[in-house]
Amino acid sequence: MKAVGIIGYKKSGKTTLLVNLARELKKRGYKVSTIKHTAGSLDLPDTDTAKHKEYISEVAAISPYESIISLKGEKKLEEILSYINADFVLIEGFKNEKTFPKIVCLREEKESAQLFDGLQICAAMFSPVNIKLDMPVFKISTDTGKIADLVCKKAFKLPNLNCGGCGYETCYELAKEIVKGKKSINECVSLNSPIKITVNGKSLALNPFVAKVIQGSLEGMLSPLKGFKKGKIEIKIK
């Protein structure tokens, strides 16, 4: 799964860009999901679902047209991503998240000082006239294809484990180097662990210490078995 953030202040075109970009990626044959951060409530007033949510912390609703799951309280982005199966995830808002590249929607050039954090891959504006930045600046209404090309090339998502296995203290530090083109996603030890665990088709990120513990424990439990030889081990639990 690859991700890209779309950030900016109110009325900067974030949602417009997200919708246009989702359509373009879907047209290219990709499965696309979106996540939006909002400061307001997500309640649907005067519905049976809203009545359920008054007393229950986890509520699901299923109809012939759509299905939703409501979880009480603010969740971490990684928790929500565990429910998603897509080629690309477009993340609107979440300015403080530091594990994926970002498209920054600007109303004016000076906003870049507050919004650029080293993870920006381009800027987008409704009217990019006489804007001088050290990166591509696209027009939201007409440059969707060019932005999609960049997303296909640059999107990624680090696991936010801050395990240090890559040589950097945080995923943020590695993410900045990936955006600069100096490192690649393959530098992430957790995403490229020799231990691969999937639950219901979803891969779990493992920091190096946990991976070694699991590998050592499995080999230790299996070694007394007749016919055991060291090598690739596959275990399936249904």
C-alpha positions in Angstrom: 0.0 0.0 0.0 1.3 3.4 -1.0 0.1 6.7 0.6 0.3 10.4 0.0 -0.9 13.2 2.1 -2.8 16.3 0.9 -2.5 19.1 3.4 -3.2 22.8 3.6 -5.4 25.4 5.3 -9.1 25.9 4.9 -10.3 26.8 1.4 -6.9 25.8 -0.2 -8.4 23.1 -2.4 -7.5 20.0 -0.5 -10.8 18.2 -1.1 -11.1 19.3 -4.7 -7.6 17.9 -5.4 -8.3 14.7 -3.5 -11.4 14.0 -5.5 -9.8 14.8 -8.8 -6.7 12.7 -8.0 -8.8 9.7 -6.8 -10.7 9.8 -10.1 -7.5 9.9 -12.1 -5.8 7.1 -10.3 -9.0 5.0 -10.5 -9.1 5.6 -14.2 -5.6 4.2 -14.4 -6.8 1.0 -12.9 -5.7 1.5 -9.3 -7.7 0.7 -6.2 -7.9 4.0 -4.2 -9.0 4.7 -0.7 -9.2 8.0 1.2 -8.9 9.1 4.8 -9.9 12.5 6.0 -9.1 14.2 9.3 -11.8 16.5 10.6 -12.1 18.6 13.8 -15.8 18.2 13.9 -18.1 15.3 14.9 -18.9 12.4 12.6 -22.3 11.8 14.0 -25.3 11.4 11.7 -28.1 13.0 13.7 -31.6 11.6 14.0 -30.7 8.1 12.7 -30.8 4.7 14.3 -27.1 4.4 13.9 -26.6 7.6 16.0 -28.8 6.1 18.7 -26.5 3.0 18.8 -23.4 5.2 19.1 -24.8 6.9 22.3 -24.1 3.7 24.2 -21.8 1.5 22.1 -18.1 2.1 21.4 -18.0 0.1 18.2 -21.0 0.3 15.8 -21.3 -1.1 12.3 -24.0 -0.4 9.7 -24.7 -2.4 6.6 -27.0 -1.4 3.7 -27.5 -2.5 0.1 -25.5 0.7 -0.9 -22.7 0.9 1.6 -21.2 -0.4 4.9 -19.6 1.7 7.7 -17.8 1.0 11.0 -17.8 3.6 13.7 -15.2 3.4 16.4 -15.5 5.6 19.5 -12.6 8.0 20.2 -9.8 9.3 18.0 -7.7 6.5 16.5 -4.1 6.5 15.2 -3.7 6.6 11.5 -2.1 3.1 11.5 -5.1 1.6 13.2 -7.4 3.0 10.4 -5.1 1.9 7.7 -5.3 -1.7 9.0 -8.9 -1.8 7.7 -8.0 -0.6 4.2 -6.9 -2.7 1.2 -5.9 -0.4 -1.6 -3.1 0.4 -4.0 -3.1 4.1 -3.0 -4.4 5.8 0.1 -5.0 9.6 -0.2 -4.8 11.2 3.2 -6.4 14.6 3.6 -5.3 16.6 6.6 -3.0 15.0 9.3 -0.4 17.7 8.9 1.6 16.3 11.8 2.0 12.8 10.4 5.6 12.1 9.3 5.6 8.8 7.5 4.5 9.5 4.0 5.1 12.2 1.3 2.7 15.2 1.0 1.1 17.5 -1.6 0.8 20.9 -0.1 -2.2 23.0 -1.1 -1.4 26.7 -0.8 -3.6 29.8 -0.9 -0.5 32.0 -1.1 3.2 31.4 -1.3 4.0 32.5 2.3 2.0 29.6 3.7 4.8 27.2 2.6 6.9 28.3 5.6 4.4 26.8 8.0 3.4 23.8 6.0 6.6 22.5 4.5 8.2 19.8 6.7 10.7 18.1 4.3 8.1 15.6 3.1 6.5 17.8 0.4 6.8 16.5 -3.2 4.9 19.3 -4.8 2.6 22.3 -4.2 -0.8 22.8 -5.7 -2.9 26.0 -6.0 -6.0 27.3 -7.6 -4.0 30.1 -9.3 -0.2 29.5 -9.2 0.8 32.8 -10.7 4.4 34.1 -10.1 5.0 31.5 -7.4 8.7 30.6 -6.9 9.3 27.4 -4.9 12.1 24.8 -5.2 9.6 22.2 -6.3 6.8 21.7 -8.9 3.8 23.9 -8.4 0.6 22.6 -10.1 -2.8 24.1 -10.8 -5.5 22.2 -9.0 -8.1 22.4 -11.7 -6.0 21.4 -14.7 -2.9 19.5 -13.7 -4.4 16.4 -12.1 -2.6 14.0 -14.6 0.8 15.5 -13.8 0.1 15.3 -10.1 -1.0 11.6 -10.5 2.2 10.9 -12.4 4.2 12.2 -9.4 2.1 10.3 -6.9 2.7 7.0 -8.8 6.4 7.7 -8.6 6.8 9.1 -5.1 4.1 7.7 -2.8 5.1 5.4 0.1 4.1 4.6 3.7 6.5 3.8 6.5 5.2 1.9 9.5 5.8 4.5 12.2 7.7 2.1 14.5 10.8 4.3 14.9 12.8 1.1 15.4 16.1 2.5 14.3 16.9 -0.5 12.1 17.4 1.7 9.1 20.1 3.8 10.9 17.8 6.7 11.6 16.2 7.4 15.0 12.7 7.9 13.5 10.7 7.0 10.5 10.4 10.7 9.8 14.2 11.0 9.2 14.1 8.2 6.7 11.0 9.5 5.1 12.7 12.9 4.4 15.7 11.1 2.8 13.3 9.0 0.6 11.5 12.2 -0.6 14.9 13.7 -1.5 15.7 10.6 -3.5 18.7 9.7 -1.4 17.2 6.6 0.1 14.4 4.1 -0.8 11.6 2.4 0.9 13.8 -0.7 0.8 15.9 0.8 3.6 13.0 0.2 6.0 14.1 -3.0 7.9 10.6 -3.5 9.3 9.0 -3.6 5.8 11.7 -5.9 4.5 12.0 -8.2 7.5 12.9 -11.9 6.9 9.9 -12.7 9.0 6.6 -12.1 7.1 3.4 -12.3 9.1 0.0 -11.7 7.5 -3.4 -11.7 9.3 -6.4 -11.9 7.1 -4.3 -10.9 4.1 -2.8 -7.8 5.8 1.0 -7.7 6.5 2.1 -6.8 10.0 5.1 -4.5 10.4 7.8 -6.0 12.7 10.7 -4.1 14.3 14.0 -6.0 14.1 14.0 -7.1 17.7 10.5 -8.7 17.5 11.4 -10.3 14.2 14.5 -12.0 15.7 12.6 -13.2 18.8 9.9 -14.7 16.5 12.5 -16.4 14.3 14.5 -17.7 17.1 11.4 -19.0 19.0 10.0 -20.8 15.9 13.3 -22.4 15.0 13.8 -23.5 18.7 10.3 -25.1 18.8 10.7 -26.8 15.4 14.3 -28.1 15.7 13.4 -31.2 17.8 10.9 -32.3 15.2 12.0 -35.2 13.0 12.9 -34.0 9.5 13.5 -30.4 10.5 16.2 -28.6 8.6 17.1 -24.9 8.7 15.7 -23.0 5.8 12.5 -21.2 4.8 9.7 -21.9 7.2 6.0 -21.4 6.3 3.3 -21.8 9.0 -0.4 -21.2 8.2 -3.0 -20.9 10.9 -6.7 -20.9 10.0 
